[in-house]
């Protein structure tokens, strides 16, 4: 039986959470080499500490690294007792994509997990065998029920509003590098069965420099059932301007719960973030790659004071009652993602 048929659905991110999962940076020369590796680990500790002020943070990492990780989180000011370490080796840091997607029973409140296949964004960054095993390891550690997704799916490719609607992009889920044997109808059916949604809303594609081919969590996010925060590009010379304008037009044509149009709030991208000589000529920096927590929201910033302050202000208005915390993510985005990409929320049971 699939998750939806058994009464489960994926809650929206703003629903109560038990914990947030991270996968700690591994000793891999592919990622943030040399001196920058220590800087990135310190950044992960900063993010873990920020999460711990709202809820537990659970970290995938080899057991040999646990003492150093605990010490780093302590130095960063993590709340004692809220950092939990699991002996889960992995290949890469993007827990949003290789981690489990949690679902919750509509009546009993039981939390289970869905385990989808993972192939490192269309086979781009081998190996990924340890990453693909993370959902199973977490299920075993927590003693949770597991539902198999039956296709390749990354968590950053989907965005839900808790009212049965799911946002995604054609450039990712219809890309032949993911599920070439499946067409749009089959993919939509798998999403309905695995996540308990009823309607799939498709945008076209994503921003420049995105290794994922265009994940939704860099483009548009639900802030409640009826409101979508959407990226726009004001620079007429940017290659992102036309793409985001097209996505915005689609968002404004969609209808939310009750058949009424969504309220679409625009948020400009930061100015182009570039690292001379780096493999990504333009980094996929986006303010909507935020993480919603119990009572808080962590928002990526990019050392652009005016743009960062404007983005924090927009997000603060959309999340009244939650503490909005900016996290400098300019170094983190060099590898293609920021706060939402490295994290995966686990909903609270009950």
Secondary structure, DSSP 4 states (H G I P E B T S, - for coil): --TTTTTEEPPPTTS-EEEEEEEPPPS-TTSS-TTHHHHHHHHHHHHHHHHHTTSEEEEEE-GGGHHHHHHHHHHTTPPTT-EEEEE---S-S-HHHHS-EEEEETTT--EEEEEEE--HHHHTS---HHHHHHHHHHHHHHT--EEEEEEE--GGG-EE-SSSEEEEEHHHHT-HHHHTT--HHHHHHHHHHHH--SEEEEE----TT-TTS--GGGTEEEEETTEEEEEE---TT-THHHHHHHHHHHHHH-B-GGGPBPEEEEEEPPSPP--TT-S-SS----TT--EEETTEEEEEE-S-HHHHHHHHHHHHHHSTTSEEEEEE-TTGGGGT--TTTTEEEEEPP-
